[in-house]
């Protein structure tokens, strides 16, 4: 069964750092992996995503966060964290599945891990 397992997160003071990790299992031919985040009442938003080696970051985290990917794992190094970075962070991947003899791409989500930035 396709799965993304996240680790990391927690409580950190403003200006601090945290690392998130995510490992994919049973997902075939992953083209992209990355992280989104969501706060209550808001839509899930891009943090950073590696799409076949091209990494895109949201404007709000560029220069502070660093995404790293190695095949079926993806990490997120978060520095200079601010209270507005508080959110649930979701790992995501785009892999390939089959419907009969037709391949199609689908996006898989992890369960999310909480990051709280507070003094």
Beta strands, then each sheet from edge to edge (+ up, - down):
strand 1: 3-8
strand 2: 10-12
strand 3: 18-25
strand 4: 32-38
strand 5: 45-51
strand 6: 54-57
strand 7: 65-70
strand 8: 73-78
strand 9: 87-99
strand 10: 102-109
strand 11: 113-117
sheet 1: 1+ 3- 8+ 7-
sheet 2: 2+ 11+ 9- 4+ 5- 6+
sheet 3: 2+ 11+ 9- 10+
end
